[in-house]
Amino acid sequence: MTSEPERARRKRRFVAAATILALVGPGVMVMLADTDAGSVITAAQSGAKYRYALVLPQLLLIPVLYLIQEMTVRLGLTTRLGHGALIRQTFGQRWALLAAVTLFVSCVGALVTEFAGVAGVGALVGIPRWVSTGAAALALVTLVLLGRYRRVEHVGIAVGALELLFLPAALLAHPHVSMVLHDFVHPPHASAAFLTLLGANVGAVIMPWMVFYQQEAVIDKGRRGLNLRSAVRSARLDTAFGAVITQIVMIAVVVAAAATLGVTHRGQSLNSIGDIANSLTPFLGHRDAIIFFGLGMIGASVVAALVVTLAGAWGISEVLGWRHSLNDSPIRAAGFYALAVGGTVAGAVLVLLVPNLVNLSVDVEVMNACLLPIVLGFLLALERKALPPEFRMRGAHKAFTYALTNLVIIFGLFTAVMTLRGIA
């Protein structure tokens, strides 16, 4: 028989594990959103053009994702202020307003990309653009207006989990291990085209809205009685788990494209989810191509649209001093909910009105790349100024984080410059 002390120890361990699991969510959700429609197309293009050469960079980007987003965890849990509110308190109203307004504009642009992904999947099965886009927008608006952070998070993660369908797609593509090892050891020549695509992969790792979302989400979610250090520790685990998951999904897309198009039609241009699915149909079959890439894209686009909507509304509301919790009713936080609904509707309407979504997506990519120095610069400055000394980075951790953050900024700007040169 189990002794009374042993049962008590087991109960304490179970309660501790359940408490930590209850805090899992913001990190996983924001990382699933990171693998959005644009990221999936970038990963597929990487595999089609350079086979497995860009798998290794995807692995190396895991610590980049973790270290940058981990800063938002410490800032949110220790200050109990969202990113916009903390910028306002630390640097003043003007800087905060600049950061929030540019964030909201980038969020509307990102929503266009996500709704374009949904529309692309709808087109694969014969659904008109206005139906697929309208249905997605209506579902998002309804979920947000129902309120309650935990409900939104649970639905978001459940839908985002559809991205895991990219994993069986990679296995069904039958990648050759020998070819993977060859591409690891013999990377392609560092041409302008290769560096541009590498920059696109690096620049797509951190979106401005990710920083705003996770810092506010850890506050809205609550700590459920954990002390501060335990809460930070559990949120770090959540962030690390999410970083691994999202990069595994990206690698699966690279591998699926590399094992098929990278072998038979190397260098083929892929500009939409329709291009990807149609190109993979001869290898996977029509049904599997639709199921794995279609539903995977729905998961990626919808969870990203949800995160982007909330990040933009949170950022503006924080700067203006409005109530901005999902745990408040739409009546008590009317401004916040109006921003969330307005951003969603604006993104959907643009997709319906603008005929050339490719050019619009290019503009969004350039804008996000240009915003990276501002957003990451504020993040590093807040980490140094707003945190209590015991929660700040030190030594090797600080040096490594600064190096990786500057690398992301450089590649983001490089991608913007190369894109603008290509347009010109």
C-alpha positions as CSV (number, residue, x, y, z in Angstrom):
1,M,0.0,0.0,0.0
2,T,1.1,3.6,-0.7
3,S,1.9,5.5,2.5
4,E,0.2,8.7,3.4
5,P,3.3,10.9,2.9
6,E,3.9,9.3,-0.5
7,R,0.3,10.1,-1.6
8,A,0.7,13.7,-0.3
9,R,3.9,14.1,-2.4
10,R,2.2,12.7,-5.5
11,K,-0.7,15.0,-5.0
12,R,1.6,18.0,-4.6
13,R,3.5,17.0,-7.8
14,F,0.2,16.6,-9.7
15,V,-1.1,20.0,-8.6
16,A,2.3,21.6,-9.5
17,A,2.2,20.0,-13.0
18,A,-1.4,20.9,-13.5
19,T,-0.7,24.5,-12.5
20,I,2.3,24.8,-14.9
21,L,0.2,23.2,-17.8
22,A,-2.5,25.7,-17.1
23,L,0.0,28.5,-18.0
24,V,0.9,26.9,-21.3
25,G,-0.7,28.7,-24.2
26,P,0.5,32.2,-25.1
27,G,3.9,30.9,-26.3
28,V,2.5,28.0,-28.3
29,M,-0.2,30.2,-29.8
30,V,2.0,33.0,-30.9
31,M,4.5,30.5,-32.4
32,L,1.8,28.7,-34.3
33,A,0.8,32.1,-35.7
34,D,4.4,32.7,-36.7
35,T,4.1,29.9,-39.2
36,D,1.5,32.0,-41.2
37,A,0.6,32.0,-44.9
38,G,3.6,34.0,-45.9
39,S,6.0,31.8,-43.9
40,V,4.6,28.6,-45.5
41,I,5.0,30.0,-49.0
42,T,8.6,31.1,-48.1
43,A,9.4,27.6,-46.8
44,A,7.9,25.9,-49.9
45,Q,9.9,28.2,-52.2
46,S,13.0,27.4,-50.2
47,G,12.6,23.6,-50.8
48,A,11.6,24.0,-54.4
49,K,14.6,26.2,-55.3
50,Y,17.4,24.9,-53.0
51,R,16.1,21.5,-51.8
52,Y,17.2,20.9,-48.2
53,A,19.8,23.6,-48.0
54,L,17.6,25.8,-45.9
55,V,16.6,23.1,-43.4
56,L,19.7,23.9,-41.2
57,P,18.9,27.6,-40.9
58,Q,15.4,26.6,-39.8
59,L,16.9,24.7,-36.9
60,L,19.3,27.5,-36.0
61,L,16.3,29.9,-35.9
62,I,14.8,28.0,-32.9
63,P,17.0,29.8,-30.3
64,V,16.4,33.2,-32.1
65,L,12.7,32.7,-31.7
66,Y,13.0,31.7,-28.1
67,L,15.4,34.3,-26.9
68,I,13.5,37.3,-28.4
69,Q,10.0,36.1,-27.3
70,E,11.3,35.1,-23.9
71,M,12.0,38.8,-23.2
72,T,8.3,39.6,-23.7
73,V,7.5,37.0,-21.0
74,R,9.7,38.6,-18.4
75,L,8.5,42.1,-19.3
76,G,4.8,41.1,-19.1
77,L,4.9,39.0,-16.0
78,T,7.2,41.4,-13.9
79,T,5.7,44.7,-14.9
80,R,2.1,43.6,-15.5
81,L,2.0,46.0,-18.5
82,G,1.6,45.3,-22.2
83,H,4.3,46.3,-24.7
84,G,2.6,49.6,-25.8
85,A,1.8,50.6,-22.2
86,L,5.4,49.9,-21.1
87,I,6.9,51.9,-24.0
88,R,4.6,54.8,-23.0
89,Q,5.6,54.6,-19.4
90,T,9.3,54.3,-20.1
91,F,9.9,56.5,-23.2
92,G,6.8,58.7,-23.4
93,Q,3.5,59.0,-25.3
94,R,4.9,60.0,-28.7
95,W,7.3,57.0,-29.0
96,A,4.5,54.7,-27.8
97,L,2.0,56.1,-30.3
98,L,4.6,55.8,-33.1
99,A,5.1,52.1,-32.2
100,A,1.4,51.4,-31.8
101,V,0.3,53.1,-35.0
102,T,2.9,51.4,-37.2
103,L,2.1,48.1,-35.5
104,F,-1.6,48.4,-36.3
105,V,-0.9,49.2,-40.0
106,S,1.4,46.2,-40.2
107,C,-1.3,44.1,-38.6
108,V,-3.9,45.1,-41.2
109,G,-1.3,44.2,-43.9
110,A,-0.6,40.8,-42.2
111,L,-4.4,40.1,-42.1
112,V,-4.5,40.6,-45.8
113,T,-1.8,37.9,-46.2
114,E,-3.8,35.5,-43.9
115,F,-7.1,36.1,-45.6
116,A,-5.4,35.6,-49.0
117,G,-4.2,32.2,-47.7
118,V,-7.8,31.3,-46.7
119,A,-9.1,32.5,-50.1
120,G,-6.4,30.4,-51.9
121,V,-7.5,27.3,-50.1
122,G,-11.1,28.0,-50.9
123,A,-10.2,28.4,-54.6
124,L,-8.7,24.9,-54.5
125,V,-12.1,23.4,-53.8
126,G,-14.2,25.8,-55.8
127,I,-15.3,28.2,-53.1
128,P,-15.6,31.9,-54.2
129,R,-13.2,34.3,-52.6
130,W,-15.9,36.4,-50.9
131,V,-17.4,33.3,-49.3
132,S,-14.2,31.8,-47.8
133,T,-12.9,35.2,-46.8
134,G,-16.2,36.4,-45.4
135,A,-16.7,33.1,-43.4
136,A,-13.2,33.4,-41.9
137,A,-13.7,37.0,-40.9
138,L,-17.2,36.3,-39.4
139,A,-15.8,33.4,-37.3
140,L,-12.9,35.6,-36.0
141,V,-15.2,38.5,-35.1
142,T,-17.6,36.2,-33.3
143,L,-14.9,34.5,-31.3
144,V,-13.3,37.9,-30.3
145,L,-16.7,39.4,-29.3
146,L,-17.6,36.4,-27.2
147,G,-14.6,37.4,-25.0
148,R,-12.7,35.5,-22.3
149,Y,-9.0,35.0,-23.0
150,R,-9.0,31.3,-22.2
151,R,-11.7,30.5,-24.7
152,V,-9.9,32.4,-27.5
153,E,-6.6,30.7,-26.6
154,H,-8.2,27.2,-26.6
155,V,-9.9,27.7,-30.0
156,G,-6.8,29.3,-31.5
157,I,-4.5,26.5,-30.5
158,A,-7.0,23.9,-31.6
159,V,-7.3,25.5,-35.1
160,G,-3.5,26.2,-35.3
161,A,-2.8,22.5,-34.6
162,L,-4.0,21.8,-38.1
163,E,-0.5,23.0,-39.1
164,L,0.7,19.6,-37.9
165,L,-0.8,18.1,-41.1
166,F,2.3,19.4,-42.8
167,L,4.3,16.7,-41.0
168,P,2.6,13.6,-42.7
169,A,2.9,15.5,-46.0
170,A,6.6,15.6,-45.6
171,L,6.7,11.9,-44.8
172,L,4.5,11.1,-47.8
173,A,6.9,13.0,-50.0
174,H,9.6,10.3,-49.2
175,P,12.6,12.5,-48.7
176,H,16.0,10.9,-49.3
177,V,18.3,11.0,-46.3
178,S,21.5,10.9,-48.5
179,M,20.3,14.0,-50.4
180,V,19.5,15.8,-47.1
181,L,23.0,15.1,-45.8
182,H,24.5,16.2,-49.1
183,D,22.7,19.5,-49.0
184,F,23.7,20.1,-45.4
185,V,27.4,19.5,-46.3
186,H,27.4,21.3,-49.7
187,P,25.2,24.4,-49.4
188,P,24.6,26.3,-52.7
189,H,26.7,29.3,-53.7
190,A,25.8,32.4,-51.8
191,S,24.2,34.2,-54.7
192,A,22.0,37.2,-54.4
193,A,18.9,35.0,-55.0
194,F,19.9,32.5,-52.2
195,L,20.8,35.3,-49.7
196,T,17.4,37.0,-50.4
197,L,15.5,33.8,-49.7
198,L,17.6,33.1,-46.6
199,G,16.9,36.7,-45.5
200,A,13.2,36.1,-46.1
201,N,13.3,33.0,-43.8
202,V,15.2,34.9,-41.1
203,G,13.1,38.0,-41.4
204,A,9.9,36.0,-41.2
205,V,10.9,34.5,-37.8
206,I,9.9,37.6,-35.7
207,M,6.9,39.7,-36.7
208,P,6.3,43.0,-34.8
209,W,2.8,41.8,-33.7
210,M,4.3,38.7,-32.0
211,V,6.1,40.9,-29.4
212,F,2.9,42.9,-28.6
213,Y,0.7,39.8,-28.5
214,Q,2.7,37.6,-26.1
215,Q,3.5,40.3,-23.6
216,E,-0.2,41.1,-23.2
217,A,-1.3,37.5,-23.4
218,V,0.7,36.3,-20.4
219,I,-1.0,39.1,-18.4
220,D,-4.5,38.3,-19.6
221,K,-4.0,34.6,-19.0
222,G,-3.0,35.1,-15.4
223,R,-0.7,33.2,-13.1
224,R,-3.2,31.2,-11.0
225,G,-1.4,31.5,-7.7
226,L,2.2,30.9,-8.8
227,N,4.9,33.1,-7.5
228,L,6.6,35.3,-10.0
229,R,9.7,33.2,-10.6
230,S,7.6,30.0,-11.1
231,A,5.3,31.9,-13.5
232,V,8.3,33.1,-15.5
233,R,9.8,29.6,-15.6
234,S,6.5,28.0,-16.8
235,A,6.1,30.7,-19.5
236,R,9.6,30.1,-20.7
237,L,8.8,26.4,-21.1
238,D,5.7,27.3,-23.0
239,T,7.7,29.6,-25.3
240,A,10.5,27.1,-25.9
241,F,8.0,24.3,-26.7
242,G,6.2,26.6,-29.2
243,A,9.5,27.7,-30.8
244,V,10.4,24.0,-31.5
245,I,7.0,23.1,-32.8
246,T,6.8,26.1,-35.3
247,Q,10.2,25.4,-36.7
248,I,9.4,21.7,-37.1
249,V,6.4,22.7,-39.1
250,M,8.5,25.0,-41.3
251,I,11.1,22.2,-41.8
252,A,8.2,19.9,-42.8
253,V,7.1,22.3,-45.5
254,V,10.7,22.7,-46.8
255,V,11.2,18.9,-46.9
256,A,7.8,18.3,-48.6
257,A,8.7,20.8,-51.4
258,A,12.4,19.7,-51.6
259,A,11.5,15.9,-51.9
260,T,9.1,16.6,-54.8
261,L,9.6,19.9,-56.7
262,G,13.2,20.3,-55.5
263,V,14.0,17.1,-57.3
264,T,11.9,17.2,-60.5
265,H,11.2,20.9,-61.0
266,R,14.0,22.6,-59.1
267,G,13.8,26.4,-59.2
268,Q,10.0,26.5,-59.8
269,S,8.4,29.7,-58.6
270,L,5.7,29.3,-56.0
271,N,3.7,32.5,-55.2
272,S,0.6,31.1,-53.5
273,I,-0.8,28.2,-51.6
274,G,-2.6,27.2,-54.8
275,D,0.7,27.0,-56.6
276,I,2.1,24.8,-53.9
277,A,-0.9,22.4,-53.7
278,N,-1.2,22.1,-57.5
279,S,2.5,21.5,-57.9
280,L,2.4,18.7,-55.2
281,T,-0.7,17.0,-56.6
282,P,1.3,14.8,-59.0
283,F,3.4,13.5,-56.1
284,L,0.9,13.3,-53.3
285,G,-2.4,12.9,-55.2
286,H,-5.2,15.5,-55.3
287,R,-6.9,14.4,-52.1
288,D,-3.7,14.4,-50.0
289,A,-2.5,17.7,-51.4
290,I,-5.8,19.3,-50.5
291,I,-6.0,17.7,-47.1
292,F,-2.5,18.2,-45.9
293,F,-1.6,21.6,-47.5
294,G,-5.2,22.9,-47.6
295,L,-6.1,22.3,-44.0
296,G,-2.6,23.0,-42.8
297,M,-2.8,26.4,-44.5
298,I,-6.3,27.0,-42.9
299,G,-4.8,26.4,-39.5
300,A,-1.8,28.6,-40.2
301,S,-3.8,31.5,-41.6
302,V,-6.7,31.5,-39.1
303,V,-4.5,31.3,-35.9
304,A,-2.2,34.0,-37.3
305,A,-5.2,36.2,-38.2
306,L,-6.5,35.8,-34.6
307,V,-3.2,36.7,-33.0
308,V,-2.6,39.6,-35.4
309,T,-6.1,41.0,-34.7
310,L,-5.6,41.0,-30.9
311,A,-2.0,42.3,-31.1
312,G,-3.0,45.3,-33.0
313,A,-6.0,46.1,-30.8
314,W,-4.0,45.5,-27.7
315,G,-1.1,47.8,-28.9
316,I,-3.3,50.8,-29.7
317,S,-5.5,50.4,-26.6
318,E,-2.5,50.2,-24.3
319,V,-1.0,53.4,-25.7
320,L,-4.4,55.3,-25.5
321,G,-5.0,54.0,-22.0
322,W,-8.2,52.1,-22.9
323,R,-9.4,49.0,-21.2
324,H,-8.1,46.2,-23.3
325,S,-8.6,42.8,-21.7
326,L,-10.5,39.9,-23.4
327,N,-11.8,39.2,-19.9
328,D,-13.8,42.5,-20.1
329,S,-17.1,42.6,-21.9
330,P,-17.4,44.5,-25.2
331,I,-19.3,47.2,-23.4
332,R,-16.7,47.8,-20.8
333,A,-13.8,47.7,-23.3
334,A,-15.6,49.1,-26.3
335,G,-12.6,50.7,-27.9
336,F,-10.5,47.6,-27.8
337,Y,-13.2,45.4,-29.3
338,A,-13.9,48.0,-32.0
339,L,-10.2,48.0,-33.0
340,A,-10.2,44.2,-33.2
341,V,-13.3,44.0,-35.3
342,G,-12.3,46.9,-37.5
343,G,-8.9,45.5,-38.2
344,T,-10.4,42.1,-39.1
345,V,-13.0,43.6,-41.4
346,A,-10.4,45.9,-43.1
347,G,-8.1,43.0,-43.9
348,A,-11.0,40.9,-45.3
349,V,-12.3,43.9,-47.4
350,L,-8.8,44.5,-48.9
351,V,-8.5,40.9,-50.0
352,L,-11.9,41.3,-51.8
353,L,-11.1,44.6,-53.4
354,V,-7.4,44.4,-54.4
355,P,-7.0,42.2,-57.5
356,N,-3.2,41.8,-57.3
357,L,-2.6,40.2,-53.9
358,V,1.0,39.2,-54.8
359,N,2.1,42.9,-55.0
360,L,0.2,43.7,-51.8
361,S,2.0,40.9,-50.0
362,V,5.3,42.2,-51.2
363,D,4.5,45.6,-49.7
364,V,3.6,44.0,-46.4
365,E,6.8,42.0,-46.3
366,V,8.9,45.2,-46.9
367,M,6.9,47.1,-44.2
368,N,7.4,44.4,-41.6
369,A,11.2,44.2,-42.4
370,C,11.5,48.0,-42.0
371,L,9.6,47.8,-38.6
372,L,12.0,45.2,-37.1
373,P,14.7,47.7,-36.0
374,I,12.0,49.8,-34.2
375,V,10.2,46.9,-32.5
376,L,13.3,44.9,-31.5
377,G,15.1,48.1,-30.5
378,F,12.3,49.0,-28.1
379,L,12.3,45.4,-26.8
380,L,16.0,45.4,-25.9
381,A,15.8,48.9,-24.4
382,L,12.8,47.9,-22.2
383,E,14.6,44.7,-21.1
384,R,17.4,46.9,-19.9
385,K,15.4,49.8,-18.4
386,A,12.0,48.5,-17.2
387,L,12.9,45.1,-15.6
388,P,14.1,44.7,-12.0
389,P,17.8,44.0,-11.9
390,E,17.3,40.3,-10.9
391,F,15.3,39.6,-14.1
392,R,17.6,41.3,-16.6
393,M,20.0,39.4,-18.9
394,R,23.6,39.0,-18.0
395,G,26.9,37.8,-19.4
396,A,26.7,35.2,-22.2
397,H,22.9,35.2,-22.3
398,K,22.9,39.0,-22.9
399,A,25.7,38.9,-25.5
400,F,24.1,36.0,-27.4
401,T,20.7,37.6,-27.4
402,Y,22.0,40.9,-28.7
403,A,24.0,39.2,-31.4
404,L,21.0,37.1,-32.6
405,T,18.6,40.1,-32.4
406,N,21.0,42.2,-34.5
407,L,21.3,39.4,-37.0
408,V,17.5,39.3,-37.4
409,I,17.4,43.1,-37.9
410,I,20.2,42.9,-40.6
411,F,18.5,40.1,-42.5
412,G,15.2,41.9,-42.3
413,L,16.6,45.1,-43.7
414,F,18.5,43.1,-46.4
415,T,15.3,41.4,-47.5
416,A,13.6,44.8,-47.7
417,V,16.4,46.3,-49.8
418,M,16.6,43.4,-52.1
419,T,12.8,43.3,-52.6
420,L,12.7,47.0,-53.4
421,R,15.5,46.6,-55.9
422,G,13.6,43.8,-57.5
423,I,10.5,45.9,-57.8
424,A,12.5,48.8,-59.2
